């Protein structure tokens, strides 16, 4: 999870479990590196998976609005975000999202 410079070591690593990421709470872990200097670079991969939820169901936007339609739109939005991250990282998006219609060709 952490890549620290040669000659340094991870002294403390505290991971918050379980936690909610909100507007006010975004910290998922803290760590301290022995021997670190401001000119050094530390890389971290939180290996984080998100379980996104909403506090309440959105109100109907029209009299013909249904839960099924709203969930479909939410699913397409999530697929767009995941595929966007994959594109930014230069990797192939998950094929599970091909049904959502948001796959774009990746450029390598």
N, CA and C atoms as a LAMMPS dump frame, in Angstrom:
ITEM: TIMESTEP
0
ITEM: NUMBER OF ATOMS
324
ITEM: BOX BOUNDS ff ff ff
-5.0000000000000000e+02 5.0000000000000000e+02
-5.0000000000000000e+02 5.0000000000000000e+02
-5.0000000000000000e+02 5.0000000000000000e+02
ITEM: ATOMS id mol type element x y z
1 1 1 N 0.793 -1.195 0
2 1 2 C 0 0 0
3 1 3 C 0.837 1.26 0
4 2 1 N 2.013 1.225 0.626
5 2 2 C 2.877 2.398 0.665
6 2 3 C 4.22 2.081 0.026
7 3 1 N 4.69 2.99 -0.781
8 3 2 C 6.031 2.878 -1.357
9 3 3 C 6.826 4.059 -0.81
10 4 1 N 7.815 3.758 0.042
11 4 2 C 8.609 4.803 0.687
12 4 3 C 10.031 4.78 0.132
13 5 1 N 10.724 5.922 0.209
14 5 2 C 12.081 5.987 -0.334
15 5 3 C 13.047 5.043 0.397
16 6 1 N 14.087 4.641 -0.292
17 6 2 C 15.133 3.816 0.29
18 6 3 C 15.721 4.545 1.496
19 7 1 N 15.956 3.796 2.559
20 7 2 C 16.522 4.378 3.774
21 7 3 C 15.478 4.88 4.75
22 8 1 N 14.196 4.767 4.382
23 8 2 C 13.114 5.158 5.289
24 8 3 C 12.279 3.927 5.607
25 9 1 N 11.415 4.07 6.599
26 9 2 C 10.521 2.962 6.945
27 9 3 C 9.205 3.511 7.473
28 10 1 N 8.156 2.721 7.326
29 10 2 C 6.839 3.116 7.826
30 10 3 C 6.816 2.832 9.325
31 11 1 N 6.648 3.884 10.108
32 11 2 C 6.643 3.732 11.571
33 11 3 C 5.235 3.403 12.074
34 12 1 N 4.253 4.143 11.604
35 12 2 C 2.867 3.944 12.028
36 12 3 C 1.966 3.916 10.801
37 13 1 N 0.964 3.044 10.844
38 13 2 C -0.069 3.006 9.81
39 13 3 C -1.383 2.717 10.508
40 14 1 N -2.282 3.674 10.48
41 14 2 C -3.59 3.537 11.128
42 14 3 C -4.673 3.639 10.076
43 15 1 N -5.436 2.58 9.909
44 15 2 C -6.502 2.524 8.915
45 15 3 C -7.84 2.609 9.63
46 16 1 N -8.7 3.487 9.148
47 16 2 C -10.039 3.622 9.732
48 16 3 C -10.959 2.578 9.128
49 17 1 N -11.589 1.769 9.943
50 17 2 C -12.574 0.788 9.479
51 17 3 C -13.686 0.707 10.489
52 18 1 N -14.901 0.584 10.127
53 18 2 C -15.484 1.048 8.875
54 18 3 C -15.576 2.568 8.919
55 19 1 N -15.796 3.188 7.822
56 19 2 C -15.875 4.638 7.803
57 19 3 C -16.787 5.088 6.677
58 20 1 N -17.193 6.324 6.789
59 20 2 C -17.998 6.951 5.751
60 20 3 C -17.229 8.143 5.216
61 21 1 N -17.189 8.293 3.912
62 21 2 C -16.582 9.468 3.298
63 21 3 C -17.707 10.468 3.082
64 22 1 N -17.608 11.59 3.758
65 22 2 C -18.637 12.625 3.652
66 22 3 C -17.955 13.947 3.325
67 23 1 N -18.748 15.005 3.272
68 23 2 C -18.168 16.324 3.022
69 23 3 C -17.186 16.721 4.109
70 24 1 N -17.441 16.286 5.345
71 24 2 C -16.59 16.673 6.468
72 24 3 C -15.534 15.63 6.813
73 25 1 N -15.75 14.372 6.486
74 25 2 C -14.842 13.276 6.835
75 25 3 C -14.292 12.627 5.574
76 26 1 N -12.997 12.79 5.318
77 26 2 C -12.401 12.188 4.134
78 26 3 C -11.17 11.356 4.447
79 27 1 N -10.749 11.325 5.683
80 27 2 C -9.526 10.614 6.05
81 27 3 C -9.797 9.114 6.105
82 28 1 N -9.015 8.33 5.344
83 28 2 C -9.187 6.879 5.356
84 28 3 C -8.051 6.186 6.083
85 29 1 N -6.896 6.861 6.19
86 29 2 C -5.75 6.286 6.896
87 29 3 C -4.744 7.391 7.184
88 30 1 N -3.911 7.142 8.195
89 30 2 C -2.782 8.028 8.483
90 30 3 C -1.538 7.161 8.611
91 31 1 N -0.389 7.744 8.288
92 31 2 C 0.857 7.001 8.426
93 31 3 C 1.993 7.961 8.731
94 32 1 N 3.049 7.409 9.328
95 32 2 C 4.251 8.167 9.631
96 32 3 C 5.448 7.418 9.063
97 33 1 N 6.355 8.142 8.421
98 33 2 C 7.526 7.535 7.791
99 33 3 C 8.778 8.037 8.503
100 34 1 N 9.542 7.103 9.109
101 34 2 C 10.813 7.447 9.741
102 34 3 C 11.851 7.756 8.677
103 35 1 N 12.576 8.85 8.869
104 35 2 C 13.634 9.208 7.938
105 35 3 C 13.176 10.026 6.751
106 36 1 N 11.897 10.386 6.704
107 36 2 C 11.367 11.145 5.575
108 36 3 C 11.817 12.593 5.647
109 37 1 N 12.115 13.179 4.484
110 37 2 C 12.473 14.591 4.361
111 37 3 C 11.557 15.224 3.325
112 38 1 N 11.325 16.53 3.422
113 38 2 C 10.405 17.2 2.489
114 38 3 C 10.745 17.026 1.01
115 39 1 N 11.968 16.701 0.69
116 39 2 C 12.343 16.531 -0.714
117 39 3 C 12.032 15.127 -1.23
118 40 1 N 11.605 14.233 -0.343
119 40 2 C 11.335 12.832 -0.717
120 40 3 C 9.89 12.659 -1.164
121 41 1 N 9.671 11.609 -1.94
122 41 2 C 8.337 11.299 -2.444
123 41 3 C 7.85 9.98 -1.834
124 42 1 N 6.626 9.982 -1.376
125 42 2 C 5.978 8.784 -0.85
126 42 3 C 4.758 8.519 -1.724
127 43 1 N 4.575 7.273 -2.141
128 43 2 C 3.413 6.903 -2.942
129 43 3 C 2.51 6.003 -2.11
130 44 1 N 1.22 6.253 -2.21
131 44 2 C 0.248 5.455 -1.459
132 44 3 C -0.874 5.006 -2.381
133 45 1 N -1.276 3.752 -2.244
134 45 2 C -2.43 3.208 -2.946
135 45 3 C -3.373 2.688 -1.87
136 46 1 N -4.48 3.381 -1.637
137 46 2 C -5.354 2.961 -0.543
138 46 3 C -6.094 1.656 -0.807
139 47 1 N -6.03 1.147 -2.049
140 47 2 C -6.739 -0.085 -2.378
141 47 3 C -8.168 -0.009 -1.843
142 48 1 N -8.798 1.096 -2.155
143 48 2 C -10.093 1.453 -1.599
144 48 3 C -11.223 1.013 -2.51
145 49 1 N -12.214 0.379 -1.935
146 49 2 C -13.43 0.101 -2.696
147 49 3 C -14.555 0.907 -2.051
148 50 1 N -15.395 1.469 -2.875
149 50 2 C -16.462 2.325 -2.386
150 50 3 C -17.811 1.633 -2.505
151 51 1 N -18.595 1.769 -1.483
152 51 2 C -19.98 1.326 -1.504
153 51 3 C -20.802 2.601 -1.4
154 52 1 N -21.197 3.125 -2.552
155 52 2 C -21.847 4.432 -2.591
156 52 3 C -23.323 4.29 -2.262
157 53 1 N -23.801 5.153 -1.411
158 53 2 C -25.208 5.148 -1.035
159 53 3 C -25.728 6.559 -0.941
160 54 1 N -27.009 6.694 -0.897
161 54 2 C -27.629 7.994 -0.729
162 54 3 C -28.487 7.953 0.523
163 55 1 N -28.645 9.102 1.164
164 55 2 C -29.395 9.173 2.406
165 55 3 C -30.869 8.823 2.215
166 56 1 N -31.407 9.19 1.092
167 56 2 C -32.815 8.908 0.831
168 56 3 C -33.028 8.824 -0.674
169 57 1 N -34.104 8.225 -1.044
170 57 2 C -34.41 8.114 -2.472
171 57 3 C -34.701 9.507 -3.018
172 58 1 N -34.173 9.809 -4.204
173 58 2 C -34.482 11.118 -4.796
174 58 3 C -35.973 11.218 -5.072
175 59 1 N -36.525 12.397 -4.934
176 59 2 C -37.953 12.545 -5.221
177 59 3 C -38.213 12.361 -6.718
178 60 1 N -39.387 11.898 -7.076
179 60 2 C -39.702 11.739 -8.5
180 60 3 C -39.553 13.078 -9.221
181 61 1 N -38.966 13.038 -10.403
182 61 2 C -38.796 14.274 -11.164
183 61 3 C -39.976 14.507 -12.112
184 62 1 N -40.837 13.494 -12.244
185 62 2 C -41.996 13.59 -13.128
186 62 3 C -42.994 12.538 -12.659
187 63 1 N -44.255 12.708 -12.999
188 63 2 C -45.269 11.748 -12.539
189 63 3 C -45.037 10.343 -13.09
190 64 1 N -44.314 10.221 -14.212
191 64 2 C -44.042 8.886 -14.756
192 64 3 C -42.699 8.327 -14.275
193 65 1 N -42.013 9.065 -13.408
194 65 2 C -40.724 8.618 -12.886
195 65 3 C -40.918 7.357 -12.045
196 66 1 N -40.014 6.407 -12.217
197 66 2 C -40.087 5.175 -11.431
198 66 3 C -38.715 4.864 -10.857
199 67 1 N -38.686 4.056 -9.849
200 67 2 C -37.434 3.636 -9.23
201 67 3 C -36.545 2.941 -10.257
202 68 1 N -37.12 2.125 -11.088
203 68 2 C -36.355 1.397 -12.095
204 68 3 C -35.591 2.343 -13.015
205 69 1 N -36.27 3.383 -13.448
206 69 2 C -35.619 4.348 -14.351
207 69 3 C -34.5 5.094 -13.632
208 70 1 N -34.748 5.478 -12.377
209 70 2 C -33.725 6.217 -11.629
210 70 3 C -32.504 5.344 -11.355
211 71 1 N -32.731 4.088 -11.017
212 71 2 C -31.599 3.187 -10.771
213 71 3 C -30.789 2.96 -12.038
214 72 1 N -31.466 2.877 -13.171
215 72 2 C -30.761 2.708 -14.443
216 72 3 C -29.851 3.912 -14.722
217 73 1 N -30.372 5.11 -14.486
218 73 2 C -29.574 6.321 -14.689
219 73 3 C -28.398 6.351 -13.716
220 74 1 N -28.63 5.982 -12.451
221 74 2 C -27.535 5.949 -11.469
222 74 3 C -26.469 4.951 -11.897
223 75 1 N -26.887 3.808 -12.411
224 75 2 C -25.954 2.786 -12.87
225 75 3 C -25.099 3.309 -14.024
226 76 1 N -25.72 4.014 -14.964
227 76 2 C -24.967 4.594 -16.08
228 76 3 C -23.98 5.64 -15.581
229 77 1 N -24.385 6.432 -14.574
230 77 2 C -23.488 7.451 -14.023
231 77 3 C -22.271 6.818 -13.355
232 78 1 N -22.492 5.768 -12.58
233 78 2 C -21.38 5.069 -11.926
234 78 3 C -20.448 4.478 -12.981
235 79 1 N -21.016 3.876 -14.02
236 79 2 C -20.205 3.306 -15.091
237 79 3 C -19.378 4.391 -15.774
238 80 1 N -19.962 5.563 -15.965
239 80 2 C -19.228 6.665 -16.596
240 80 3 C -18.045 7.096 -15.735
241 81 1 N -18.236 7.149 -14.422
242 81 2 C -17.148 7.529 -13.516
243 81 3 C -16.036 6.483 -13.543
244 82 1 N -16.401 5.197 -13.43
245 82 2 C -15.402 4.126 -13.443
246 82 3 C -14.636 4.119 -14.758
247 83 1 N -15.347 4.241 -15.861
248 83 2 C -14.682 4.244 -17.17
249 83 3 C -13.811 5.478 -17.338
250 84 1 N -14.243 6.593 -16.793
251 84 2 C -13.428 7.809 -16.848
252 84 3 C -12.13 7.648 -16.087
253 85 1 N -12.197 7.051 -14.889
254 85 2 C -10.98 6.786 -14.117
255 85 3 C -10.061 5.832 -14.88
256 86 1 N -10.642 4.804 -15.479
257 86 2 C -9.834 3.84 -16.238
258 86 3 C -9.145 4.533 -17.404
259 87 1 N -9.882 5.392 -18.078
260 87 2 C -9.308 6.12 -19.214
261 87 3 C -8.164 7.021 -18.762
262 88 1 N -8.36 7.726 -17.634
263 88 2 C -7.303 8.588 -17.109
264 88 3 C -6.053 7.78 -16.746
265 89 1 N -6.265 6.573 -16.233
266 89 2 C -5.142 5.721 -15.84
267 89 3 C -4.533 4.999 -17.032
268 90 1 N -5.175 5.096 -18.202
269 90 2 C -4.654 4.441 -19.398
270 90 3 C -4.853 2.938 -19.397
271 91 1 N -5.899 2.474 -18.705
272 91 2 C -6.192 1.044 -18.687
273 91 3 C -7.548 0.794 -19.326
274 92 1 N -7.776 -0.454 -19.688
275 92 2 C -9.041 -0.818 -20.329
276 92 3 C -10.16 -0.832 -19.28
277 93 1 N -11.281 -0.157 -19.566
278 93 2 C -12.397 -0.147 -18.609
279 93 3 C -12.956 -1.56 -18.411
280 94 1 N -13.552 -1.807 -17.265
281 94 2 C -14.167 -3.108 -17.03
282 94 3 C -15.225 -3.409 -18.084
283 95 1 N -15.281 -4.637 -18.559
284 95 2 C -16.257 -4.997 -19.587
285 95 3 C -17.667 -5.088 -19.019
286 96 1 N -17.8 -5.151 -17.71
287 96 2 C -19.132 -5.199 -17.093
288 96 3 C -19.972 -3.979 -17.44
289 97 1 N -19.309 -2.88 -17.831
290 97 2 C -20.03 -1.655 -18.088
291 97 3 C -20.411 -1.492 -19.547
292 98 1 N -20.146 -2.503 -20.381
293 98 2 C -20.468 -2.365 -21.8
294 98 3 C -21.964 -2.195 -22.02
295 99 1 N -22.771 -2.781 -21.142
296 99 2 C -24.23 -2.644 -21.276
297 99 3 C -24.703 -1.238 -20.966
298 100 1 N -23.936 -0.51 -20.169
299 100 2 C -24.369 0.824 -19.775
300 100 3 C -24.216 1.847 -20.89
301 101 1 N -23.501 1.494 -21.948
302 101 2 C -23.358 2.398 -23.093
303 101 3 C -22.423 3.54 -22.864
304 102 1 N -21.479 3.41 -21.915
305 102 2 C -20.576 4.52 -21.637
306 102 3 C -19.133 4.191 -21.989
307 103 1 N -18.888 3.016 -22.538
308 103 2 C -17.518 2.665 -22.887
309 103 3 C -17.032 3.531 -24.042
310 104 1 N -15.846 4.045 -23.873
311 104 2 C -15.197 4.812 -24.919
312 104 3 C -13.884 4.138 -25.223
313 105 1 N -13.394 4.229 -26.45
314 105 2 C -12.109 3.607 -26.75
315 105 3 C -11.012 4.285 -25.929
316 106 1 N -10.102 3.495 -25.374
317 106 2 C -8.991 4.057 -24.642
318 106 3 C -7.834 4.287 -25.579
319 107 1 N -7.111 5.333 -25.343
320 107 2 C -5.944 5.665 -26.172
321 107 3 C -4.69 5.307 -25.405
322 108 1 N -3.836 4.539 -26.016
323 108 2 C -2.59 4.137 -25.341
324 108 3 C -1.42 4.835 -25.976
